[in-house]
Amino acid sequence: MEAVTDTLHARISYYGDFVAYPAALTALLLLHVGTLQQHAMPSLAALAGGLLLWTLLEYCLHRWALHRMPIFTALHAAHHSAPRALISTPPWISIPVWLGAVLLPLWIAAGPCIAVGTTLGVMLGYWYYGIVHHVIHHRVQGSPSSPLALLRAWHLRHHYCPARGNFGVTSPIWDYVFGTAIEERRAVSEQRLA
């Protein structure tokens, strides 16, 4: 599978997030800087709400879409079998999805301030997720107690523990809320039983 995903197209799709998201976030911010300045507090609240919303979307998409919807499970299974392969959703798909699924409905329902703030939060969260997920699978970990090393250990339990869980990559909060957290001691005991 590594050979199939290690093409120029795969590299552009995969690494495109690291260029396209900062550009898209900057463009969205610049296009609406006046609105955001005029309504600074609601904009910041919407941004924070968008970041929190991202953590829930990340959990739901990973748990239900990537692990249960046949259209996505094959691609995600390829990631599980080759975690270092360059498999991702290209930014020319994900950015329009966020604009159409978050920005547009919120713009109609709540106006530009809330729509732009929330969309910035969701897209910033998605970009952060991409960075964290990349580092987890492609970089050497630092101190075992660093936040990134803890997220790495958390996510690797998702990949290698027989139990299903740890669907949040950047935040474990929803795994605790929905009872899908795989604690280290549980993972170790289930490894022994497997």
C-alpha atoms as a printed R data frame, in Angstrom:
    type eleno elety resid chain resno       x       y      z
1   ATOM     1    CA   MET     A     1   0.000   0.000  0.000
2   ATOM     2    CA   GLU     A     2   2.913   2.379  0.742
3   ATOM     3    CA   ALA     A     3   4.013   2.260 -2.918
4   ATOM     4    CA   VAL     A     4   0.508   3.078 -4.146
5   ATOM     5    CA   THR     A     5   0.157   6.086 -1.866
6   ATOM     6    CA   ASP     A     6   3.710   7.381 -2.364
7   ATOM     7    CA   THR     A     7   3.031   9.146 -5.646
8   ATOM     8    CA   LEU     A     8   3.396  12.788 -6.565
9   ATOM     9    CA   HIS     A     9  -0.396  13.150 -6.451
10  ATOM    10    CA   ALA     A    10  -0.505  11.615 -2.947
11  ATOM    11    CA   ARG     A    11   2.270  13.916 -1.747
12  ATOM    12    CA   ILE     A    12   0.542  17.023 -3.129
13  ATOM    13    CA   SER     A    13  -2.798  15.964 -1.633
14  ATOM    14    CA   TYR     A    14  -1.258  15.132  1.726
15  ATOM    15    CA   TYR     A    15   1.125  18.048  2.171
16  ATOM    16    CA   GLY     A    16  -1.302  20.478  0.516
17  ATOM    17    CA   ASP     A    17  -3.092  20.924  3.857
18  ATOM    18    CA   PHE     A    18   0.036  22.474  5.355
19  ATOM    19    CA   VAL     A    19  -0.039  25.214  2.688
20  ATOM    20    CA   ALA     A    20  -3.701  25.504  1.730
21  ATOM    21    CA   TYR     A    21  -5.129  25.842  5.236
22  ATOM    22    CA   PRO     A    22  -2.950  28.758  6.353
23  ATOM    23    CA   ALA     A    23  -3.775  30.455  3.022
24  ATOM    24    CA   ALA     A    24  -7.526  29.754  3.334
25  ATOM    25    CA   LEU     A    25  -7.609  30.856  6.977
26  ATOM    26    CA   THR     A    26  -5.716  34.048  6.144
27  ATOM    27    CA   ALA     A    27  -7.999  34.799  3.169
28  ATOM    28    CA   LEU     A    28 -11.133  34.236  5.242
29  ATOM    29    CA   LEU     A    29  -9.760  36.423  8.004
30  ATOM    30    CA   LEU     A    30  -8.733  39.214  5.614
31  ATOM    31    CA   LEU     A    31 -12.028  39.150  3.732
32  ATOM    32    CA   HIS     A    32 -13.961  39.633  6.946
33  ATOM    33    CA   VAL     A    33 -11.552  41.561  9.161
34  ATOM    34    CA   GLY     A    34 -13.935  44.539  9.329
35  ATOM    35    CA   THR     A    35 -16.862  42.404 10.473
36  ATOM    36    CA   LEU     A    36 -14.685  40.594 12.982
37  ATOM    37    CA   GLN     A    37 -13.237  43.841 14.387
38  ATOM    38    CA   GLN     A    38 -16.658  45.427 14.675
39  ATOM    39    CA   HIS     A    39 -17.931  42.438 16.655
40  ATOM    40    CA   ALA     A    40 -14.756  41.293 18.427
41  ATOM    41    CA   MET     A    41 -16.292  39.499 21.425
42  ATOM    42    CA   PRO     A    42 -18.924  37.528 19.492
43  ATOM    43    CA   SER     A    43 -16.258  36.704 16.888
44  ATOM    44    CA   LEU     A    44 -13.862  35.368 19.531
45  ATOM    45    CA   ALA     A    45 -16.686  33.394 21.166
46  ATOM    46    CA   ALA     A    46 -17.615  31.949 17.764
47  ATOM    47    CA   LEU     A    47 -13.953  31.085 17.114
48  ATOM    48    CA   ALA     A    48 -13.746  29.261 20.474
49  ATOM    49    CA   GLY     A    49 -17.054  27.558 19.704
50  ATOM    50    CA   GLY     A    50 -15.696  26.504 16.304
51  ATOM    51    CA   LEU     A    51 -12.609  24.971 17.917
52  ATOM    52    CA   LEU     A    52 -14.801  23.039 20.357
53  ATOM    53    CA   LEU     A    53 -17.130  22.047 17.516
54  ATOM    54    CA   TRP     A    54 -14.091  20.754 15.610
55  ATOM    55    CA   THR     A    55 -13.206  18.374 18.460
56  ATOM    56    CA   LEU     A    56 -16.729  16.912 18.304
57  ATOM    57    CA   LEU     A    57 -16.651  16.728 14.496
58  ATOM    58    CA   GLU     A    58 -13.228  15.041 14.626
59  ATOM    59    CA   TYR     A    59 -14.584  12.425 17.039
60  ATOM    60    CA   CYS     A    60 -17.812  11.809 15.086
61  ATOM    61    CA   LEU     A    61 -16.150  11.701 11.671
62  ATOM    62    CA   HIS     A    62 -13.461   9.330 12.906
63  ATOM    63    CA   ARG     A    63 -15.781   7.061 14.880
64  ATOM    64    CA   TRP     A    64 -18.722   6.822 12.522
65  ATOM    65    CA   ALA     A    65 -17.672   7.959  9.046
66  ATOM    66    CA   LEU     A    66 -14.167   6.488  8.896
67  ATOM    67    CA   HIS     A    67 -14.931   3.295 10.797
68  ATOM    68    CA   ARG     A    68 -18.501   2.517  9.735
69  ATOM    69    CA   MET     A    69 -19.357   4.128  6.390
70  ATOM    70    CA   PRO     A    70 -18.204   1.864  3.532
71  ATOM    71    CA   ILE     A    71 -17.361   4.802  1.281
72  ATOM    72    CA   PHE     A    72 -14.657   5.883  3.771
73  ATOM    73    CA   THR     A    73 -13.703   2.685  5.614
74  ATOM    74    CA   ALA     A    74 -11.481   1.284  2.858
75  ATOM    75    CA   LEU     A    75  -9.337   4.404  2.756
76  ATOM    76    CA   HIS     A    76  -9.164   4.543  6.532
77  ATOM    77    CA   ALA     A    77  -8.326   0.827  6.701
78  ATOM    78    CA   ALA     A    78  -5.415   1.587  4.353
79  ATOM    79    CA   HIS     A    79  -4.236   4.196  6.860
80  ATOM    80    CA   HIS     A    80  -4.482   1.649  9.683
81  ATOM    81    CA   SER     A    81  -2.463  -0.911  7.720
82  ATOM    82    CA   ALA     A    82   0.155   1.645  6.640
83  ATOM    83    CA   PRO     A    83   0.051   4.500  9.185
84  ATOM    84    CA   ARG     A    84   2.990   6.323  7.579
85  ATOM    85    CA   ALA     A    85   1.446   6.291  4.096
86  ATOM    86    CA   LEU     A    86   0.438   9.684  2.717
87  ATOM    87    CA   ILE     A    87  -3.321   9.212  2.956
88  ATOM    88    CA   SER     A    88  -5.562  12.194  3.616
89  ATOM    89    CA   THR     A    89  -8.457  14.227  2.330
90  ATOM    90    CA   PRO     A    90  -7.038  16.736 -0.153
91  ATOM    91    CA   PRO     A    91  -7.598  20.400  0.711
92  ATOM    92    CA   TRP     A    92  -9.453  21.026 -2.558
93  ATOM    93    CA   ILE     A    93 -12.144  18.739 -1.140
94  ATOM    94    CA   SER     A    94 -12.026  19.551  2.586
95  ATOM    95    CA   ILE     A    95 -11.947  23.359  2.329
96  ATOM    96    CA   PRO     A    96 -15.080  23.591  0.138
97  ATOM    97    CA   VAL     A    97 -16.790  21.096  2.460
98  ATOM    98    CA   TRP     A    98 -16.114  23.323  5.491
99  ATOM    99    CA   LEU     A    99 -17.257  26.403  3.617
100 ATOM   100    CA   GLY     A   100 -20.436  24.682  2.428
101 ATOM   101    CA   ALA     A   101 -21.243  22.770  5.625
102 ATOM   102    CA   VAL     A   102 -20.260  25.372  8.233
103 ATOM   103    CA   LEU     A   103 -19.843  28.871  6.747
104 ATOM   104    CA   LEU     A   104 -22.845  28.987  4.416
105 ATOM   105    CA   PRO     A   105 -25.518  27.596  6.783
106 ATOM   106    CA   LEU     A   106 -24.265  29.726  9.693
107 ATOM   107    CA   TRP     A   107 -24.105  32.816  7.476
108 ATOM   108    CA   ILE     A   108 -27.764  32.314  6.582
109 ATOM   109    CA   ALA     A   109 -28.822  31.428 10.145
110 ATOM   110    CA   ALA     A   110 -26.648  33.703 12.304
111 ATOM   111    CA   GLY     A   111 -24.933  36.260 10.051
112 ATOM   112    CA   PRO     A   112 -21.342  36.826  8.949
113 ATOM   113    CA   CYS     A   113 -19.764  37.410 12.369
114 ATOM   114    CA   ILE     A   114 -20.782  34.059 13.864
115 ATOM   115    CA   ALA     A   115 -20.364  32.239 10.544
116 ATOM   116    CA   VAL     A   116 -16.824  33.460  9.906
117 ATOM   117    CA   GLY     A   117 -15.719  33.060 13.532
118 ATOM   118    CA   THR     A   118 -17.060  29.517 13.792
119 ATOM   119    CA   THR     A   119 -15.670  28.517 10.397
120 ATOM   120    CA   LEU     A   120 -12.256  29.899 11.324
121 ATOM   121    CA   GLY     A   121 -12.388  27.834 14.529
122 ATOM   122    CA   VAL     A   122 -13.408  24.622 12.739
123 ATOM   123    CA   MET     A   123 -10.821  25.049  9.983
124 ATOM   124    CA   LEU     A   124  -8.100  26.001 12.474
125 ATOM   125    CA   GLY     A   125  -8.980  22.871 14.450
126 ATOM   126    CA   TYR     A   126  -8.826  20.740 11.300
127 ATOM   127    CA   TRP     A   127  -5.442  22.197 10.367
128 ATOM   128    CA   TYR     A   128  -4.150  21.558 13.894
129 ATOM   129    CA   TYR     A   129  -5.499  18.001 13.667
130 ATOM   130    CA   GLY     A   130  -3.569  17.498 10.411
131 ATOM   131    CA   ILE     A   131  -0.347  18.704 12.013
132 ATOM   132    CA   VAL     A   132  -0.783  16.602 15.160
133 ATOM   133    CA   HIS     A   133  -1.747  13.487 13.188
134 ATOM   134    CA   HIS     A   134   1.250  13.939 10.904
135 ATOM   135    CA   VAL     A   135   3.661  14.366 13.814
136 ATOM   136    CA   ILE     A   136   2.173  11.341 15.608
137 ATOM   137    CA   HIS     A   137   2.873   9.094 12.616
138 ATOM   138    CA   HIS     A   138   5.962  10.681 11.030
139 ATOM   139    CA   ARG     A   139   8.137  12.251 13.706
140 ATOM   140    CA   VAL     A   140  10.154  10.919 16.599
141 ATOM   141    CA   GLN     A   141   8.540  11.625 19.934
142 ATOM   142    CA   GLY     A   142  10.180  13.918 22.450
143 ATOM   143    CA   SER     A   143   9.841  13.742 26.194
144 ATOM   144    CA   PRO     A   144   7.412  10.967 27.224
145 ATOM   145    CA   SER     A   145   5.445  13.462 29.308
146 ATOM   146    CA   SER     A   146   5.127  16.157 26.629
147 ATOM   147    CA   PRO     A   147   1.567  16.892 25.441
148 ATOM   148    CA   LEU     A   148   2.428  15.648 21.945
149 ATOM   149    CA   ALA     A   149   3.913  12.389 23.286
150 ATOM   150    CA   LEU     A   150   0.758  11.853 25.351
151 ATOM   151    CA   LEU     A   151  -1.427  12.429 22.258
152 ATOM   152    CA   ARG     A   152   0.811  10.036 20.331
153 ATOM   153    CA   ALA     A   153   0.415   7.310 22.964
154 ATOM   154    CA   TRP     A   154  -3.345   7.973 23.020
155 ATOM   155    CA   HIS     A   155  -3.670   7.696 19.236
156 ATOM   156    CA   LEU     A   156  -1.408   4.670 18.919
157 ATOM   157    CA   ARG     A   157  -3.712   2.829 21.344
158 ATOM   158    CA   HIS     A   158  -6.458   3.534 18.775
159 ATOM   159    CA   HIS     A   159  -4.308   1.888 16.093
160 ATOM   160    CA   TYR     A   160  -2.916  -1.080 18.000
161 ATOM   161    CA   CYS     A   161  -5.263  -1.997 20.863
162 ATOM   162    CA   PRO     A   162  -7.900  -4.649 20.072
163 ATOM   163    CA   ALA     A   163 -10.597  -2.458 21.668
164 ATOM   164    CA   ARG     A   164 -12.260   0.208 19.540
165 ATOM   165    CA   GLY     A   165 -11.842   3.699 20.889
166 ATOM   166    CA   ASN     A   166  -9.660   6.787 21.203
167 ATOM   167    CA   PHE     A   167 -11.330   8.343 18.166
168 ATOM   168    CA   GLY     A   168 -10.310  11.871 19.160
169 ATOM   169    CA   VAL     A   169  -6.821  12.629 17.902
170 ATOM   170    CA   THR     A   170  -6.321  16.180 19.176
171 ATOM   171    CA   SER     A   171  -8.544  15.861 22.236
172 ATOM   172    CA   PRO     A   172  -9.716  12.870 24.279
173 ATOM   173    CA   ILE     A   173 -12.725  14.741 25.707
174 ATOM   174    CA   TRP     A   174 -15.425  13.112 23.554
175 ATOM   175    CA   ASP     A   175 -13.988   9.634 24.088
176 ATOM   176    CA   TYR     A   176 -14.528  10.170 27.811
177 ATOM   177    CA   VAL     A   177 -18.003  11.643 27.239
178 ATOM   178    CA   PHE     A   178 -19.087   8.726 25.002
179 ATOM   179    CA   GLY     A   179 -17.233   5.984 26.897
180 ATOM   180    CA   THR     A   180 -14.765   5.055 24.142
181 ATOM   181    CA   ALA     A   181 -11.551   6.030 25.939
182 ATOM   182    CA   ILE     A   182  -8.915   3.295 25.932
183 ATOM   183    CA   GLU     A   183  -6.848   3.932 29.025
184 ATOM   184    CA   GLU     A   184  -3.267   2.666 29.049
185 ATOM   185    CA   ARG     A   185  -3.951   0.019 31.713
186 ATOM   186    CA   ARG     A   186  -7.011  -1.251 29.754
187 ATOM   187    CA   ALA     A   187  -4.954  -1.433 26.557
188 ATOM   188    CA   VAL     A   188  -2.208  -3.416 28.293
189 ATOM   189    CA   SER     A   189  -4.668  -5.890 29.843
190 ATOM   190    CA   GLU     A   190  -6.465  -6.377 26.496
191 ATOM   191    CA   GLN     A   191  -3.125  -6.910 24.732
192 ATOM   192    CA   ARG     A   192  -2.417  -9.746 27.173
193 ATOM   193    CA   LEU     A   193  -5.797 -11.330 26.438
194 ATOM   194    CA   ALA     A   194  -5.370 -11.058 22.658
